[in-house]
Amino acid sequence: MATAQQLTSLAVALRERGHDVTVVTSDRGYDNQAQRFPRRETWQGIRIIRLPSLGLGKSSKWRRALNFVSFLVACTFHLLLLRKFDRVIALTSPPLISFLGALFTRLKGGKFFFWVMDLNPDEAIAAGWLRPDSFTTKLLGSLLNFSLRHSERVIVLDRFMKQRIEAKGISPDRIEIISPWSLDDSIQQDEQGREAFRVRHGFVEKFVVMYSGNHSPCHPLDTLMHAAESLSRRNDIVFCFVGGGSEQAKVRNFAADGQLENIICLPYQPMNELSGSLSAADLHVAVIGDPFVGIVHPCKVYNIIGIGTPLLYIGPEVSSIADLARQAADRNAHYSIYQARHGDVSAVANAIERAQEEQSGNPVDLAFAHEFSAARLLTQMLDLLEERILKEDLDEIEGRVNRTVRIGSALHSEPTALSRSEPR
């Protein structure tokens, strides 16, 4: 999943800078929970601790909730056994794992950094899973606020997320905006992989519209599916849904019920084949549900920009991706972002046909792509984490100097006093 890819690149970069890194995570696969991984592993010098949890699947909210709770319980007991760490970084998967990170540093010391990939219970409220005034919502909100208040820095992905957190009473001085970065080392334009993927799935000589990533209610795909239905007469256009999540079954059922042969559903691709699958698209699709601006942030768009494939955005007119579209236009970055609102099926279908007509081999402005590169944004994250370490080291050195001066003063005065009483 995208958040795990971001965390992996951060962990590797920290290790390369000489830090000792420990990751605590689940032993189950994200999409295929029947898949299990070793409980203990050292990978690229990173110590990985994987904890057991229930694997009841994602077919219902109560099953997902029990999965989360079982992991949080296991994580709570294991954290009690771990030593103090200088830095503790928590994401937001599973929801409110940040509370344990904040509590851990309160009990054992160290600094807590809250890396907000999505906001809960805000997401659950926006999706209609929780009532705003329910006891559960208030409890979860209190846990979130505890995480926010006790964090050294709150790291958010866009200005809308920052606004939401400021509204919770957090000082803007403690909130840093660092957008997700493209995974430059592992995802690039891959012509050989593109051709292999297209041949394998029968996409040769077709215009491939691809949605790749998590299929969730936060990213409603109804408008895109109905656009695929309206373009089903076009034998030269195919819609490829890659990934997983609770909503992928909905896409499969829609295609089966309508006998739509132009919709293909594929699972998450292995990391070593991701460049090929992303490069195989002629037009990528990113979606944000109207209520979820500032709550979720599609990380995949930065890999897509790095590859240079045009993007179709379906969502509200004011959002992080709409900001990207304006930025690309203002800079004349030779990067096309087509936009449409949810429910406007004809606009989506027209944008797809226009993208097919306008497709060209013009490369994306390298300076624009660099804005979202790991070389720039991952470095910002590392500097943020290490900035405080440097300050603490200087404070410790200053403290030692002061103690040395005090001890030196005492040693200097004491022999003087002794010489008065016992001259030698």
C-alpha positions as CSV (number, residue, x, y, z in Angstrom):
1,M,0.0,0.0,0.0
2,A,1.1,3.6,-0.7
3,T,1.7,4.6,3.0
4,A,3.9,1.5,3.5
5,Q,5.9,2.4,0.5
6,Q,6.5,5.9,1.9
7,L,7.5,4.5,5.3
8,T,9.8,2.0,3.7
9,S,11.7,4.6,1.8
10,L,12.0,6.7,5.0
11,A,13.2,3.8,7.1
12,V,15.9,2.9,4.4
13,A,17.0,6.5,4.2
14,L,17.3,6.8,8.0
15,R,19.4,3.6,8.1
16,E,21.6,5.0,5.3
17,R,22.3,8.0,7.5
18,G,23.5,5.8,10.2
19,H,20.5,5.6,12.5
20,D,19.2,2.4,14.2
21,V,15.7,1.7,12.9
22,T,13.0,-0.6,14.2
23,V,9.6,-1.1,12.5
24,V,6.6,-2.5,14.3
25,T,3.9,-3.8,12.0
26,S,1.5,-6.6,11.4
27,D,2.4,-10.1,10.2
28,R,-0.5,-10.2,7.8
29,G,-0.7,-9.0,4.2
30,Y,-2.6,-5.8,3.7
31,D,-4.9,-7.0,0.9
32,N,-4.6,-10.7,1.3
33,Q,-4.8,-11.3,5.1
34,A,-4.3,-15.0,4.7
35,Q,-0.7,-14.1,3.7
36,R,1.7,-14.2,6.7
37,F,5.2,-12.9,7.0
38,P,8.0,-13.8,9.4
39,R,7.6,-12.4,13.0
40,R,11.2,-11.2,13.1
41,E,13.4,-10.1,10.3
42,T,16.3,-7.8,9.6
43,W,16.1,-6.2,6.1
44,Q,18.7,-3.7,4.8
45,G,19.8,-3.2,8.4
46,I,16.3,-2.4,9.6
47,R,14.9,-4.5,12.5
48,I,11.3,-5.5,11.7
49,I,8.9,-6.8,14.4
50,R,5.7,-8.2,13.1
51,L,2.8,-8.8,15.5
52,P,-0.1,-11.3,15.2
53,S,-3.6,-10.1,14.7
54,L,-7.0,-11.4,13.5
55,G,-7.5,-11.8,9.8
56,L,-11.2,-11.7,9.4
57,G,-11.1,-9.9,6.0
58,K,-12.7,-6.6,5.0
59,S,-16.2,-7.7,3.9
60,S,-17.8,-5.8,6.8
61,K,-17.0,-2.9,9.1
62,W,-17.2,-5.1,12.2
63,R,-14.6,-7.5,10.8
64,R,-12.3,-4.7,9.9
65,A,-12.7,-3.2,13.4
66,L,-11.9,-6.5,15.1
67,N,-8.8,-6.8,12.9
68,F,-7.7,-3.3,14.0
69,V,-8.4,-3.9,17.7
70,S,-6.6,-7.2,17.8
71,F,-3.5,-5.6,16.3
72,L,-3.7,-2.6,18.7
73,V,-3.9,-4.9,21.7
74,A,-0.9,-6.9,20.5
75,C,1.0,-3.7,19.8
76,T,0.2,-2.3,23.3
77,F,1.6,-5.3,25.1
78,H,4.7,-5.4,22.9
79,L,5.5,-1.7,23.2
80,L,5.7,-2.2,27.0
81,L,8.6,-4.6,26.4
82,L,10.6,-2.3,24.1
83,R,13.2,0.1,25.3
84,K,13.1,3.9,24.9
85,F,13.7,5.3,21.4
86,D,14.9,8.7,20.5
87,R,12.3,9.1,17.8
88,V,8.9,7.4,17.5
89,I,7.0,7.9,14.2
90,A,3.4,6.7,13.8
91,L,1.3,6.7,10.7
92,T,-2.5,6.3,10.6
93,S,-2.8,2.7,9.6
94,P,-4.5,1.2,11.4
95,P,-6.6,4.1,12.6
96,L,-5.4,5.8,15.8
97,I,-2.2,3.7,16.1
98,S,-0.8,7.2,16.8
99,F,-2.3,7.1,20.2
100,L,0.0,4.2,21.2
101,G,3.0,6.0,19.7
102,A,2.3,9.2,21.7
103,L,1.6,7.2,24.9
104,F,4.8,5.2,24.4
105,T,6.9,8.3,24.4
106,R,5.1,9.7,27.4
107,L,5.9,6.6,29.4
108,K,9.4,5.8,28.2
109,G,10.7,9.1,26.8
110,G,11.8,10.2,23.4
111,K,10.1,12.5,20.8
112,F,6.9,11.6,19.0
113,F,6.3,12.6,15.4
114,F,2.8,12.1,14.0
115,W,2.8,11.4,10.2
116,V,-0.8,12.0,9.2
117,M,-1.7,10.0,6.1
118,D,-5.4,10.2,6.7
119,L,-7.6,11.5,9.5
120,N,-9.8,9.3,11.8
121,P,-12.4,9.5,13.1
122,D,-13.0,12.3,10.5
123,E,-12.8,9.7,7.7
124,A,-15.3,7.4,9.4
125,I,-17.7,10.4,9.9
126,A,-17.4,11.5,6.3
127,A,-18.0,8.0,5.1
128,G,-21.2,7.7,7.3
129,W,-19.7,4.9,9.4
130,L,-19.9,7.0,12.6
131,R,-22.3,9.7,13.8
132,P,-20.6,12.9,14.7
133,D,-22.2,13.0,18.2
134,S,-21.8,9.4,19.1
135,F,-19.9,8.2,22.2
136,T,-17.5,6.2,19.9
137,T,-16.8,9.3,17.8
138,K,-16.1,11.4,20.9
139,L,-13.8,8.7,22.4
140,L,-11.8,8.3,19.1
141,G,-11.6,12.1,18.8
142,S,-10.1,12.3,22.2
143,L,-7.5,9.7,21.3
144,L,-6.6,11.6,18.1
145,N,-6.3,14.9,20.0
146,F,-4.0,13.2,22.6
147,S,-1.8,12.2,19.7
148,L,-1.8,15.7,18.2
149,R,-1.1,17.5,21.5
150,H,1.8,15.2,22.5
151,S,3.6,15.2,19.1
152,E,6.8,17.1,18.6
153,R,5.7,17.8,15.0
154,V,2.5,16.9,13.1
155,I,3.5,16.1,9.5
156,V,0.6,16.5,7.0
157,L,0.3,15.9,3.3
158,D,-1.4,19.1,2.1
159,R,-2.8,22.5,3.1
160,F,-6.3,21.2,3.5
161,M,-5.2,18.6,6.1
162,K,-3.3,21.3,7.9
163,Q,-6.4,23.4,8.1
164,R,-8.4,20.5,9.6
165,I,-5.7,19.9,12.3
166,E,-5.5,23.6,13.1
167,A,-9.3,23.6,13.6
168,K,-8.7,20.9,16.3
169,G,-6.7,23.5,18.3
170,I,-3.1,22.6,17.2
171,S,-0.7,25.5,16.6
172,P,0.2,26.0,13.0
173,D,3.9,26.3,14.1
174,R,3.8,22.6,15.0
175,I,2.4,21.4,11.7
176,E,4.7,20.7,8.8
177,I,3.4,20.1,5.2
178,I,5.5,17.5,3.4
179,S,3.7,15.9,0.5
180,P,4.3,12.3,-0.4
181,W,7.3,11.8,-2.7
182,S,7.7,9.8,-5.8
183,L,9.6,6.5,-5.3
184,D,12.4,7.5,-7.7
185,D,14.6,4.6,-6.9
186,S,12.0,1.9,-7.6
187,I,9.4,3.5,-10.0
188,Q,10.4,5.0,-13.3
189,Q,9.2,5.0,-16.9
190,D,9.7,1.4,-18.0
191,E,9.1,0.8,-21.7
192,Q,10.0,-2.8,-21.5
193,G,7.8,-3.4,-18.5
194,R,5.0,-1.4,-20.2
195,E,5.0,-3.6,-23.3
196,A,5.3,-6.9,-21.2
197,F,2.3,-5.8,-19.1
198,R,0.2,-4.8,-22.1
199,V,0.9,-8.0,-24.0
200,R,0.2,-10.1,-20.9
201,H,-3.2,-8.6,-20.4
202,G,-4.3,-8.1,-24.0
203,F,-3.9,-4.3,-24.1
204,V,-1.7,-4.1,-27.2
205,E,-2.9,-1.3,-29.5
206,K,-5.5,-0.1,-26.9
207,F,-5.7,3.1,-25.0
208,V,-5.4,2.1,-21.4
209,V,-7.2,4.1,-18.7
210,M,-5.9,2.9,-15.3
211,Y,-7.0,3.3,-11.7
212,S,-4.2,1.9,-9.6
213,G,-4.4,1.8,-5.8
214,N,-6.8,1.4,-2.9
215,H,-10.5,0.9,-3.9
216,S,-12.3,2.5,-0.9
217,P,-15.4,4.6,-0.2
218,C,-13.0,7.6,0.1
219,H,-12.3,7.2,-3.6
220,P,-15.7,6.5,-5.2
221,L,-15.4,4.9,-8.6
222,D,-19.0,5.0,-9.7
223,T,-18.5,7.9,-12.2
224,L,-15.5,6.2,-13.7
225,M,-17.4,2.9,-14.0
226,H,-20.3,4.5,-15.7
227,A,-18.0,6.3,-18.1
228,A,-16.5,2.9,-19.0
229,E,-20.0,1.7,-19.6
230,S,-20.7,4.6,-21.9
231,L,-17.5,4.0,-23.9
232,S,-18.0,0.2,-24.1
233,R,-18.7,0.6,-27.8
234,R,-15.1,1.8,-28.2
235,N,-13.0,-1.4,-28.8
236,D,-9.8,0.6,-28.6
237,I,-10.3,1.8,-25.0
238,V,-9.9,-0.4,-22.0
239,F,-10.3,0.4,-18.3
240,C,-7.9,-1.3,-15.9
241,F,-8.6,-1.3,-12.2
242,V,-5.4,-2.4,-10.3
243,G,-5.2,-2.8,-6.5
244,G,-7.6,-4.0,-3.8
245,G,-9.8,-2.8,-1.0
246,S,-13.4,-3.1,0.0
247,E,-14.8,-1.5,-3.2
248,Q,-13.0,-3.7,-5.7
249,A,-15.8,-6.3,-5.5
250,K,-18.2,-3.5,-6.5
251,V,-16.2,-2.9,-9.7
252,R,-16.1,-6.6,-10.5
253,N,-19.8,-7.0,-10.0
254,F,-20.6,-3.9,-12.1
255,A,-18.5,-5.3,-15.0
256,A,-20.1,-8.7,-14.7
257,D,-23.7,-7.4,-14.5
258,G,-23.2,-5.2,-17.5
259,Q,-21.1,-7.7,-19.4
260,L,-18.5,-5.0,-19.9
261,E,-15.5,-6.6,-21.5
262,N,-13.7,-3.2,-21.4
263,I,-13.3,-3.4,-17.6
264,I,-10.4,-5.5,-16.3
265,C,-9.7,-5.9,-12.6
266,L,-6.2,-6.9,-11.4
267,P,-4.7,-7.3,-7.9
268,Y,-1.9,-5.2,-6.4
269,Q,1.2,-5.6,-8.4
270,P,4.5,-6.8,-6.9
271,M,6.8,-3.9,-6.1
272,N,9.4,-5.0,-8.6
273,E,6.8,-4.9,-11.4
274,L,5.1,-1.6,-10.3
275,S,7.1,0.5,-12.8
276,G,5.9,-1.7,-15.7
277,S,2.2,-1.7,-14.6
278,L,2.1,2.1,-14.0
279,S,4.0,2.7,-17.3
280,A,1.4,0.6,-19.1
281,A,-1.3,3.2,-18.7
282,D,-2.0,5.9,-21.3
283,L,-4.1,7.8,-18.8
284,H,-4.1,7.4,-15.0
285,V,-7.1,8.2,-12.8
286,A,-7.1,9.7,-9.3
287,V,-10.3,10.1,-7.3
288,I,-11.2,12.0,-4.1
289,G,-14.7,11.9,-2.7
290,D,-16.2,15.3,-2.1
291,P,-16.3,15.0,1.8
292,F,-12.8,13.7,2.0
293,V,-10.7,16.7,1.1
294,G,-8.1,17.2,3.8
295,I,-8.8,13.7,5.2
296,V,-7.2,11.5,2.5
297,H,-4.5,12.3,-0.1
298,P,-3.8,10.1,-3.1
299,C,0.0,9.4,-2.8
300,K,0.1,7.7,-6.2
301,V,-0.1,10.9,-8.2
302,Y,3.5,11.7,-7.5
303,N,4.8,8.5,-9.0
304,I,2.5,9.1,-12.0
305,I,3.9,12.6,-12.5
306,G,7.4,11.1,-12.3
307,I,6.6,8.6,-15.0
308,G,5.0,11.4,-17.1
309,T,1.6,9.7,-17.8
310,P,-1.3,12.2,-18.1
311,L,-3.8,12.2,-15.2
312,L,-7.6,12.3,-15.0
313,Y,-8.8,13.7,-11.7
314,I,-12.4,13.1,-10.6
315,G,-13.4,15.0,-7.5
316,P,-14.2,18.5,-6.1
317,E,-12.9,21.6,-7.7
318,V,-11.0,22.6,-4.6
319,S,-8.5,19.9,-3.5
320,S,-4.8,19.0,-3.4
321,I,-5.0,17.5,-7.0
322,A,-6.8,20.6,-8.2
323,D,-3.9,22.6,-6.7
324,L,-1.5,20.4,-8.7
325,A,-3.4,21.1,-11.9
326,R,-3.1,24.8,-11.4
327,Q,0.6,24.5,-10.5
328,A,1.3,22.5,-13.7
329,A,-0.6,25.0,-15.8
330,D,1.0,28.1,-14.3
331,R,4.5,26.6,-14.8
332,N,3.7,25.4,-18.4
333,A,5.1,22.0,-17.2
334,H,3.8,20.0,-20.3
335,Y,1.8,17.8,-18.0
336,S,-1.9,17.3,-18.6
337,I,-4.4,16.9,-15.7
338,Y,-8.0,16.5,-16.9
339,Q,-10.7,17.3,-14.4
340,A,-14.3,16.3,-13.9
341,R,-16.8,16.3,-11.0
342,H,-18.4,13.2,-9.5
343,G,-21.6,12.3,-11.3
344,D,-20.6,14.0,-14.5
345,V,-20.2,10.8,-16.6
346,S,-20.2,12.6,-20.0
347,A,-17.4,15.0,-18.8
348,V,-15.3,12.0,-17.7
349,A,-15.9,10.1,-21.0
350,N,-15.1,13.3,-23.0
351,A,-11.9,13.8,-21.1
352,I,-10.8,10.3,-21.8
353,E,-11.5,10.7,-25.5
354,R,-9.7,14.0,-25.5
355,A,-6.7,12.5,-23.7
356,Q,-6.6,9.8,-26.4
357,E,-6.6,12.4,-29.2
358,E,-4.0,14.7,-27.4
359,Q,-1.6,12.0,-26.3
360,S,1.9,13.0,-27.2
361,G,5.5,12.0,-26.3
362,N,6.3,15.4,-24.7
363,P,8.3,14.8,-21.5
364,V,7.2,16.4,-18.3
365,D,9.2,19.4,-17.2
366,L,11.9,17.9,-15.1
367,A,11.8,20.8,-12.7
368,F,8.1,20.2,-12.1
369,A,8.6,16.5,-11.5
370,H,11.5,17.3,-9.1
371,E,9.1,19.2,-6.9
372,F,7.7,15.8,-5.8
373,S,10.9,13.7,-5.9
374,A,12.4,11.8,-3.0
375,A,15.6,13.8,-3.5
376,R,13.7,16.9,-2.3
377,L,10.8,15.8,-0.1
378,L,12.4,12.8,1.6
379,T,15.4,15.0,2.4
380,Q,13.0,17.5,4.0
381,M,11.5,14.7,6.2
382,L,15.0,13.5,7.3
383,D,16.1,17.0,8.1
384,L,13.0,17.6,10.2
385,L,13.7,14.5,12.2
386,E,17.4,15.2,12.5
387,E,17.1,18.9,13.2
388,R,15.9,18.2,16.8
389,I,18.6,15.5,17.3
390,L,21.3,18.0,16.4
391,K,19.8,20.6,18.8
392,E,19.6,18.0,21.6
393,D,23.2,17.0,21.0
394,L,24.3,20.6,21.2
395,D,22.2,21.1,24.4
396,E,23.8,17.9,25.9
397,I,27.3,19.1,25.0
398,E,26.6,22.6,26.5
399,G,25.3,20.8,29.6
400,R,28.5,18.8,29.9
401,V,30.6,21.9,29.4
402,N,28.7,23.7,32.1
403,R,29.1,20.7,34.5
404,T,32.8,20.6,33.7
405,V,33.1,24.3,34.5
406,R,31.3,23.9,37.8
407,I,33.4,20.8,38.7
408,G,36.5,22.7,37.6
409,S,35.6,25.6,39.8
410,A,35.0,23.3,42.8
411,L,38.3,21.5,42.2
412,H,40.1,24.8,42.0
413,S,38.6,26.3,45.2
414,E,38.9,23.2,47.3
415,P,42.7,22.8,47.2
416,T,43.0,26.5,48.0
417,A,40.9,25.9,51.2
418,L,43.0,22.8,52.0
419,S,46.2,24.8,51.6
420,R,45.1,27.2,54.2
421,S,44.4,24.5,56.7
422,E,47.1,22.0,55.7
423,P,49.9,23.8,53.9
424,R,52.1,21.4,52.0
